[in-house]
């Protein structure tokens, strides 16, 4: 995710909340729609701790409160953001300099942390630019090139095993670089004791926020962003270990993972 402004973040979040609501409406035959951010619907909430989204059932006019919590790995997220910003810069430099349209696929293994010194970031940016440009001059339509060997030769630090950087020529016309980036080689984590403490704090915070809405219907929507792959079964198991008071004011829990939505049943339901 590269939503860096409040408006972009709100749009990104709203799309995922809508997926959860669409799933709920289809399953329970309700007609819940999003009215807006809580602070937009109720300006007096600004500056206070509150829930995220105000929704309502169009048939009954009942109000519903929705709180969103992201499930991610901060270290992987930081790595992903750094690489993403480098690729955006490289794209801006090269998009009018290439003999066609090219797609760049970049993956980094989960335990790799890019050296955070500014000179290392600049070095990788410059090397990527040069290697992509040179490779683009020789690639034929629909052919691919592994750029990692050339990149490693030019860097003062080495990219690790498992780091992938593949350039693919997809059109002879135009001049553009498109890309994606992610992490590979990692498994869904289990909740350790310390992680369970953090998870309980996350759920308890959501519970307190939803309580302030003073409505009958409340939703907690977990968003799995790919930086921390996790499934509904793991979340269900983690919820079972929490004190009931941690989720007493939450009625429905959903996990949104990409286009997929899963309902997670609370222990007392």
C-alpha positions as YAML, in Angstrom:
chain: A
units: angstrom
residues:
- id: 1
  name: UNK
  ca: [0.00, 0.00, 0.00]
- id: 2
  name: UNK
  ca: [1.31, 3.43, -0.90]
- id: 3
  name: UNK
  ca: [-1.53, 5.66, 0.29]
- id: 4
  name: UNK
  ca: [0.43, 8.51, 1.82]
- id: 5
  name: UNK
  ca: [-2.16, 11.27, 2.12]
- id: 6
  name: UNK
  ca: [-5.28, 11.30, 4.32]
- id: 7
  name: UNK
  ca: [-7.58, 11.37, 1.26]
- id: 8
  name: UNK
  ca: [-5.84, 8.43, -0.41]
- id: 9
  name: UNK
  ca: [-5.79, 6.48, 2.85]
- id: 10
  name: UNK
  ca: [-9.52, 7.11, 3.35]
- id: 11
  name: UNK
  ca: [-10.36, 5.94, -0.18]
- id: 12
  name: UNK
  ca: [-8.16, 2.86, 0.22]
- id: 13
  name: UNK
  ca: [-9.80, 2.02, 3.53]
- id: 14
  name: UNK
  ca: [-13.33, 2.76, 2.32]
- id: 15
  name: UNK
  ca: [-13.04, 0.26, -0.54]
- id: 16
  name: UNK
  ca: [-12.13, -2.48, 1.91]
- id: 17
  name: UNK
  ca: [-14.87, -1.58, 4.37]
- id: 18
  name: UNK
  ca: [-17.34, -1.74, 1.48]
- id: 19
  name: UNK
  ca: [-16.14, -5.26, 0.65]
- id: 20
  name: UNK
  ca: [-16.89, -6.34, 4.22]
- id: 21
  name: UNK
  ca: [-20.31, -4.68, 4.13]
- id: 22
  name: UNK
  ca: [-21.16, -6.22, 0.76]
- id: 23
  name: UNK
  ca: [-20.30, -9.64, 2.18]
- id: 24
  name: UNK
  ca: [-22.40, -8.97, 5.28]
- id: 25
  name: UNK
  ca: [-25.36, -7.64, 3.28]
- id: 26
  name: UNK
  ca: [-25.34, -10.68, 1.01]
- id: 27
  name: UNK
  ca: [-25.14, -13.12, 3.91]
- id: 28
  name: UNK
  ca: [-27.57, -11.45, 6.33]
- id: 29
  name: UNK
  ca: [-29.87, -9.78, 3.76]
- id: 30
  name: UNK
  ca: [-29.22, -6.33, 5.16]
- id: 31
  name: UNK
  ca: [-28.79, -3.05, 3.27]
- id: 32
  name: UNK
  ca: [-25.88, -1.36, 5.03]
- id: 33
  name: UNK
  ca: [-24.08, 1.47, 3.24]
- id: 34
  name: UNK
  ca: [-21.29, 3.83, 4.23]
- id: 35
  name: UNK
  ca: [-22.34, 7.36, 5.19]
- id: 36
  name: UNK
  ca: [-18.82, 8.66, 5.74]
- id: 37
  name: UNK
  ca: [-15.90, 9.00, 8.12]
- id: 38
  name: UNK
  ca: [-17.09, 9.47, 11.68]
- id: 39
  name: UNK
  ca: [-15.39, 12.85, 11.95]
- id: 40
  name: UNK
  ca: [-17.09, 14.04, 8.74]
- id: 41
  name: UNK
  ca: [-20.56, 12.90, 9.81]
- id: 42
  name: UNK
  ca: [-20.00, 14.16, 13.36]
- id: 43
  name: UNK
  ca: [-17.49, 17.06, 13.25]
- id: 44
  name: UNK
  ca: [-17.61, 17.38, 17.04]
- id: 45
  name: UNK
  ca: [-15.63, 14.09, 17.23]
- id: 46
  name: UNK
  ca: [-12.53, 15.63, 15.67]
- id: 47
  name: UNK
  ca: [-9.55, 15.49, 17.96]
- id: 48
  name: UNK
  ca: [-11.10, 12.73, 20.06]
- id: 49
  name: UNK
  ca: [-10.70, 8.98, 20.12]
- id: 50
  name: UNK
  ca: [-13.58, 7.61, 18.05]
- id: 51
  name: UNK
  ca: [-14.62, 4.93, 15.59]
- id: 52
  name: UNK
  ca: [-13.70, 5.14, 11.90]
- id: 53
  name: UNK
  ca: [-16.83, 4.90, 9.74]
- id: 54
  name: UNK
  ca: [-20.50, 5.75, 10.17]
- id: 55
  name: UNK
  ca: [-22.78, 3.41, 8.24]
- id: 56
  name: UNK
  ca: [-26.52, 2.88, 8.14]
- id: 57
  name: UNK
  ca: [-29.06, 0.34, 6.99]
- id: 58
  name: UNK
  ca: [-31.07, 1.96, 4.20]
- id: 59
  name: UNK
  ca: [-34.14, -0.12, 5.03]
- id: 60
  name: UNK
  ca: [-34.27, 0.36, 8.80]
- id: 61
  name: UNK
  ca: [-32.30, 3.64, 9.12]
- id: 62
  name: UNK
  ca: [-30.33, 2.01, 11.95]
- id: 63
  name: UNK
  ca: [-26.83, 3.39, 12.36]
- id: 64
  name: UNK
  ca: [-23.83, 1.06, 12.35]
- id: 65
  name: UNK
  ca: [-20.31, 1.86, 13.59]
- id: 66
  name: UNK
  ca: [-17.24, 0.38, 11.89]
- id: 67
  name: UNK
  ca: [-13.68, 0.40, 13.21]
- id: 68
  name: UNK
  ca: [-10.75, -0.63, 11.00]
- id: 69
  name: UNK
  ca: [-7.50, -2.18, 12.23]
- id: 70
  name: UNK
  ca: [-4.62, -3.12, 9.94]
- id: 71
  name: UNK
  ca: [-2.73, -6.37, 10.42]
- id: 72
  name: UNK
  ca: [0.78, -5.83, 9.15]
- id: 73
  name: UNK
  ca: [4.45, -6.25, 9.96]
- id: 74
  name: UNK
  ca: [6.07, -2.83, 10.56]
- id: 75
  name: UNK
  ca: [9.54, -3.93, 9.44]
- id: 76
  name: UNK
  ca: [8.27, -5.47, 6.22]
- id: 77
  name: UNK
  ca: [6.04, -2.47, 5.65]
- id: 78
  name: UNK
  ca: [9.01, -0.13, 6.02]
- id: 79
  name: UNK
  ca: [11.05, -2.20, 3.57]
- id: 80
  name: UNK
  ca: [8.16, -2.29, 1.10]
- id: 81
  name: UNK
  ca: [7.65, 1.46, 1.32]
- id: 82
  name: UNK
  ca: [11.34, 2.19, 0.73]
- id: 83
  name: UNK
  ca: [11.51, -0.05, -2.33]
- id: 84
  name: UNK
  ca: [8.20, 1.32, -3.59]
- id: 85
  name: UNK
  ca: [9.44, 4.91, -3.38]
- id: 86
  name: UNK
  ca: [12.66, 3.96, -5.20]
- id: 87
  name: UNK
  ca: [10.64, 2.34, -7.99]
- id: 88
  name: UNK
  ca: [8.37, 5.37, -8.30]
- id: 89
  name: UNK
  ca: [11.43, 7.60, -8.73]
- id: 90
  name: UNK
  ca: [13.02, 5.27, -11.28]
- id: 91
  name: UNK
  ca: [9.74, 5.11, -13.20]
- id: 92
  name: UNK
  ca: [9.57, 8.90, -13.34]
- id: 93
  name: UNK
  ca: [13.11, 9.13, -14.70]
- id: 94
  name: UNK
  ca: [12.78, 6.39, -17.32]
- id: 95
  name: UNK
  ca: [9.21, 6.42, -18.56]
- id: 96
  name: UNK
  ca: [10.00, 8.67, -21.54]
- id: 97
  name: UNK
  ca: [13.42, 7.13, -22.25]
- id: 98
  name: UNK
  ca: [12.51, 3.49, -22.97]
- id: 99
  name: UNK
  ca: [12.00, 1.76, -26.35]
- id: 100
  name: UNK
  ca: [8.56, 0.42, -25.51]
- id: 101
  name: UNK
  ca: [6.50, -0.49, -22.47]
- id: 102
  name: UNK
  ca: [8.19, -2.54, -19.76]
- id: 103
  name: UNK
  ca: [6.98, -4.29, -16.61]
- id: 104
  name: UNK
  ca: [9.35, -4.65, -13.64]
- id: 105
  name: UNK
  ca: [8.69, -7.30, -10.99]
- id: 106
  name: UNK
  ca: [10.61, -6.84, -7.72]
- id: 107
  name: UNK
  ca: [10.45, -9.16, -4.71]
- id: 108
  name: UNK
  ca: [12.55, -9.10, -1.55]
- id: 109
  name: UNK
  ca: [12.82, -11.90, 1.03]
- id: 110
  name: UNK
  ca: [11.16, -11.15, 4.33]
- id: 111
  name: UNK
  ca: [14.27, -10.92, 6.49]
- id: 112
  name: UNK
  ca: [16.11, -8.49, 4.24]
- id: 113
  name: UNK
  ca: [16.38, -4.92, 5.49]
- id: 114
  name: UNK
  ca: [17.62, -2.41, 2.93]
- id: 115
  name: UNK
  ca: [20.42, -0.28, 4.39]
- id: 116
  name: UNK
  ca: [18.56, 2.82, 5.50]
- id: 117
  name: UNK
  ca: [21.34, 5.34, 4.95]
- id: 118
  name: UNK
  ca: [20.30, 7.89, 2.37]
- id: 119
  name: UNK
  ca: [23.38, 7.21, 0.25]
- id: 120
  name: UNK
  ca: [22.41, 3.52, -0.06]
- id: 121
  name: UNK
  ca: [18.90, 4.42, -1.18]
- id: 122
  name: UNK
  ca: [20.32, 6.84, -3.76]
- id: 123
  name: UNK
  ca: [22.85, 4.26, -4.93]
- id: 124
  name: UNK
  ca: [20.18, 1.61, -5.49]
- id: 125
  name: UNK
  ca: [18.01, 4.16, -7.31]
- id: 126
  name: UNK
  ca: [20.85, 5.14, -9.65]
- id: 127
  name: UNK
  ca: [21.92, 1.53, -10.29]
- id: 128
  name: UNK
  ca: [18.34, 0.41, -11.01]
- id: 129
  name: UNK
  ca: [17.91, 3.29, -13.44]
- id: 130
  name: UNK
  ca: [21.07, 2.44, -15.36]
- id: 131
  name: UNK
  ca: [20.54, -1.34, -15.42]
- id: 132
  name: UNK
  ca: [16.90, -1.06, -16.51]
- id: 133
  name: UNK
  ca: [17.76, 1.44, -19.23]
- id: 134
  name: UNK
  ca: [20.60, -0.69, -20.64]
- id: 135
  name: UNK
  ca: [18.60, -3.92, -20.51]
- id: 136
  name: UNK
  ca: [15.61, -2.28, -22.21]
- id: 137
  name: UNK
  ca: [17.70, -1.53, -25.30]
- id: 138
  name: UNK
  ca: [18.30, -5.24, -25.93]
- id: 139
  name: UNK
  ca: [15.01, -6.86, -24.90]
- id: 140
  name: UNK
  ca: [12.69, -8.14, -27.61]
- id: 141
  name: UNK
  ca: [8.90, -8.08, -27.31]
- id: 142
  name: UNK
  ca: [7.61, -10.55, -24.66]
- id: 143
  name: UNK
  ca: [11.14, -11.40, -23.50]
- id: 144
  name: UNK
  ca: [12.33, -11.15, -19.89]
- id: 145
  name: UNK
  ca: [15.64, -10.36, -18.20]
- id: 146
  name: UNK
  ca: [16.83, -11.10, -14.66]
- id: 147
  name: UNK
  ca: [18.49, -7.84, -13.62]
- id: 148
  name: UNK
  ca: [19.84, -8.94, -10.25]
- id: 149
  name: UNK
  ca: [23.31, -10.08, -11.45]
- id: 150
  name: UNK
  ca: [23.96, -6.73, -13.14]
- id: 151
  name: UNK
  ca: [22.60, -4.81, -10.15]
- id: 152
  name: UNK
  ca: [24.80, -6.70, -7.70]
- id: 153
  name: UNK
  ca: [27.90, -5.98, -9.79]
- id: 154
  name: UNK
  ca: [27.29, -2.25, -9.56]
- id: 155
  name: UNK
  ca: [26.25, -1.97, -5.89]
- id: 156
  name: UNK
  ca: [28.62, -1.43, -2.98]
- id: 157
  name: UNK
  ca: [26.35, -3.76, -0.97]
- id: 158
  name: UNK
  ca: [24.88, -7.06, -2.14]
- id: 159
  name: UNK
  ca: [21.27, -7.96, -2.62]
- id: 160
  name: UNK
  ca: [20.45, -11.20, -0.78]
- id: 161
  name: UNK
  ca: [19.54, -14.61, -2.13]
- id: 162
  name: UNK
  ca: [15.85, -14.59, -2.95]
- id: 163
  name: UNK
  ca: [15.82, -10.99, -4.14]
- id: 164
  name: UNK
  ca: [14.19, -10.91, -7.57]
- id: 165
  name: UNK
  ca: [14.21, -8.15, -10.17]
- id: 166
  name: UNK
  ca: [12.76, -9.19, -13.54]
- id: 167
  name: UNK
  ca: [12.24, -6.85, -16.49]
- id: 168
  name: UNK
  ca: [9.63, -7.85, -19.08]
- id: 169
  name: UNK
  ca: [9.00, -6.07, -22.39]
- id: 170
  name: UNK
  ca: [5.26, -6.08, -23.07]
- id: 171
  name: UNK
  ca: [4.90, -3.63, -25.99]
- id: 172
  name: UNK
  ca: [7.10, -2.12, -28.70]
- id: 173
  name: UNK
  ca: [5.08, 1.09, -28.82]
- id: 174
  name: UNK
  ca: [5.27, 3.95, -26.34]
- id: 175
  name: UNK
  ca: [7.74, 4.50, -23.54]
- id: 176
  name: UNK
  ca: [6.71, 3.48, -20.05]
- id: 177
  name: UNK
  ca: [7.82, 1.52, -17.00]
- id: 178
  name: UNK
  ca: [5.25, -0.20, -14.80]
- id: 179
  name: UNK
  ca: [6.08, -2.29, -11.76]
- id: 180
  name: UNK
  ca: [5.01, -4.22, -8.71]
- id: 181
  name: UNK
  ca: [6.84, -5.00, -5.49]
- id: 182
  name: UNK
  ca: [6.39, -7.38, -2.61]
- id: 183
  name: UNK
  ca: [8.01, -9.80, -0.19]
- id: 184
  name: UNK
  ca: [8.37, -13.53, -0.65]
- id: 185
  name: UNK
  ca: [9.61, -16.56, 1.23]
- id: 186
  name: UNK
  ca: [7.70, -16.01, 4.44]
- id: 187
  name: UNK
  ca: [5.05, -18.01, 6.23]
- id: 188
  name: UNK
  ca: [1.95, -16.85, 8.10]
- id: 189
  name: UNK
  ca: [3.10, -16.13, 11.66]
- id: 190
  name: UNK
  ca: [1.60, -17.63, 14.76]
- id: 191
  name: UNK
  ca: [0.64, -15.40, 17.65]
- id: 192
  name: UNK
  ca: [3.39, -15.56, 20.24]
- id: 193
  name: UNK
  ca: [2.72, -14.49, 23.82]
- id: 194
  name: UNK
  ca: [4.01, -10.97, 23.19]
- id: 195
  name: UNK
  ca: [2.03, -10.74, 19.94]
- id: 196
  name: UNK
  ca: [-1.12, -11.82, 21.74]
- id: 197
  name: UNK
  ca: [-0.63, -8.94, 24.19]
- id: 198
  name: UNK
  ca: [-0.39, -6.51, 21.30]
- id: 199
  name: UNK
  ca: [-3.38, -8.12, 19.61]
- id: 200
  name: UNK
  ca: [-5.49, -7.83, 22.75]
- id: 201
  name: UNK
  ca: [-4.52, -4.18, 23.03]
- id: 202
  name: UNK
  ca: [-5.55, -3.68, 19.39]
- id: 203
  name: UNK
  ca: [-8.93, -5.35, 19.91]
- id: 204
  name: UNK
  ca: [-9.53, -3.60, 23.26]
- id: 205
  name: UNK
  ca: [-8.83, -0.23, 21.66]
- id: 206
  name: UNK
  ca: [-11.29, -0.99, 18.89]
- id: 207
  name: UNK
  ca: [-13.84, -2.08, 21.48]
- id: 208
  name: UNK
  ca: [-13.55, 1.22, 23.36]
- id: 209
  name: UNK
  ca: [-13.79, 3.20, 20.14]
- id: 210
  name: UNK
  ca: [-16.92, 1.37, 19.02]
- id: 211
  name: UNK
  ca: [-18.49, 1.71, 22.46]
- id: 212
  name: UNK
  ca: [-18.47, 5.49, 22.02]
- id: 213
  name: UNK
  ca: [-20.74, 5.19, 18.99]
- id: 214
  name: UNK
  ca: [-23.59, 4.02, 21.27]
- id: 215
  name: UNK
  ca: [-25.25, 1.90, 18.57]
- id: 216
  name: UNK
  ca: [-26.51, -1.69, 18.49]
- id: 217
  name: UNK
  ca: [-24.55, -2.83, 15.43]
- id: 218
  name: UNK
  ca: [-20.76, -2.59, 15.51]
- id: 219
  name: UNK
  ca: [-18.16, -4.00, 13.13]
- id: 220
  name: UNK
  ca: [-14.43, -4.55, 13.57]
- id: 221
  name: UNK
  ca: [-12.79, -4.91, 10.16]
- id: 222
  name: UNK
  ca: [-9.27, -6.32, 10.07]
- id: 223
  name: UNK
  ca: [-7.33, -5.55, 6.89]
- id: 224
  name: UNK
  ca: [-4.51, -7.89, 5.97]
- id: 225
  name: UNK
  ca: [-2.15, -5.94, 3.74]
- id: 226
  name: UNK
  ca: [0.16, -8.67, 2.55]
- id: 227
  name: UNK
  ca: [3.03, -7.53, 4.75]
- id: 228
  name: UNK
  ca: [1.73, -9.88, 7.41]
- id: 229
  name: UNK
  ca: [-0.15, -12.78, 5.82]
- id: 230
  name: UNK
  ca: [-2.64, -14.24, 8.25]
- id: 231
  name: UNK
  ca: [-5.91, -16.13, 7.98]
- id: 232
  name: UNK
  ca: [-9.27, -16.07, 9.70]
- id: 233
  name: UNK
  ca: [-8.55, -19.27, 11.63]
- id: 234
  name: UNK
  ca: [-5.49, -17.71, 13.29]
- id: 235
  name: UNK
  ca: [-7.47, -14.61, 14.26]
- id: 236
  name: UNK
  ca: [-10.32, -16.74, 15.63]
- id: 237
  name: UNK
  ca: [-7.86, -18.69, 17.75]
- id: 238
  name: UNK
  ca: [-6.26, -15.48, 19.02]
- id: 239
  name: UNK
  ca: [-9.66, -14.01, 19.93]
- id: 240
  name: UNK
  ca: [-10.49, -17.12, 21.94]
- id: 241
  name: UNK
  ca: [-7.52, -16.40, 24.19]
- id: 242
  name: UNK
  ca: [-8.67, -12.86, 25.02]
- id: 243
  name: UNK
  ca: [-10.77, -11.72, 27.95]
- id: 244
  name: UNK
  ca: [-14.43, -11.25, 26.89]
- id: 245
  name: UNK
  ca: [-14.27, -7.65, 28.12]
- id: 246
  name: UNK
  ca: [-11.80, -6.95, 25.30]
- id: 247
  name: UNK
  ca: [-14.50, -7.39, 22.67]
- id: 248
  name: UNK
  ca: [-17.75, -6.93, 24.62]
- id: 249
  name: UNK
  ca: [-19.02, -4.09, 22.40]
- id: 250
  name: UNK
  ca: [-18.07, -5.69, 19.07]
- id: 251
  name: UNK
  ca: [-20.82, -7.60, 17.28]
- id: 252
  name: UNK
  ca: [-19.25, -8.60, 13.95]
- id: 253
  name: UNK
  ca: [-15.64, -9.16, 12.92]
- id: 254
  name: UNK
  ca: [-14.43, -9.43, 9.33]
- id: 255
  name: UNK
  ca: [-11.04, -10.04, 7.75]
- id: 256
  name: UNK
  ca: [-10.45, -8.38, 4.38]
- id: 257
  name: UNK
  ca: [-7.52, -9.82, 2.47]
- id: 258
  name: UNK
  ca: [-7.27, -8.41, -1.04]
- id: 259
  name: UNK
  ca: [-10.58, -9.19, -2.71]
- id: 260
  name: UNK
  ca: [-11.41, -11.90, -0.17]
- id: 261
  name: UNK
  ca: [-13.62, -11.40, 2.90]
- id: 262
  name: UNK
  ca: [-14.02, -13.82, 5.81]
- id: 263
  name: UNK
  ca: [-16.32, -13.52, 8.81]
- id: 264
  name: UNK
  ca: [-14.67, -14.25, 12.13]
- id: 265
  name: UNK
  ca: [-16.97, -15.42, 14.90]
- id: 266
  name: UNK
  ca: [-16.34, -14.12, 18.40]
- id: 267
  name: UNK
  ca: [-16.21, -16.76, 21.16]
- id: 268
  name: UNK
  ca: [-19.52, -15.64, 22.69]
- id: 269
  name: UNK
  ca: [-21.42, -15.73, 19.40]
...
